[in-house]
Amino acid sequence: MITGKTTSGFEFEIDEAALDDMELLDALVAIDDGRTDQVSKVCVQLLGKEQRARLYEFLRGENGRVRATEVNEALVEILAACNDGKKS
């Protein structure tokens, strides 16, 4: 299990098995190719539905919206932490 905290303070826990998932890799490649619609899929593949819901609530602004840019930034940090965790 990989645990961590984003710079904004969101605490997460990632099952290492989730990282060895071809559908996650496909979605990440699609994002790299400009398909931003895959960000939501990456959230579920990496975090699971419950933890994704926690992330959205954590990032929800005063206007009730969850900014896609903030979700993307959190995912980048979480993926970097996962990469660091696998090296340890």
Secondary structure, 3 states (H helix, E strand, C coil): CEEEECCCCCEEEECHHHHCCHHHHHHHHHHHCCCHHHHHHHHHHHHHHHHHHHHHHHHCCCCCCCCHHHHHHHHHHHHHHHHHHHHC
